[in-house]
Amino acid sequence: MFSPYFDQERPEIEIVGMIADRDCSRSYELDAAAVFKVKTTGYLVVFVSGCSCWPNRGTTTQVICKRKSDVDKALTGWSELLDDCQANKWKPASNIS
């Protein structure tokens, strides 16, 4: 389900689906972010990073956002991902079945 964002841990809040994601990973690295619509009002922004050489040293950060402006603040350095969310009209591109 929505790999690699929830490979190591479950979502902190129930999600409906993924709005958009960006993978900026290089060889042997993991550097990606995604925005999910949550079942209640708001969004979940998830960042994952790590290295295939040191799989136990990766990180997953989840940020619960109530408003789109909170998502904007959470996505500092990820402006293309914010653009993707806006292009998708903030609706999940892929839903949980």
Order of alpha helices (4+ residues) and beta strands (2+ residues): beta-beta-beta-beta-alpha-alpha-beta
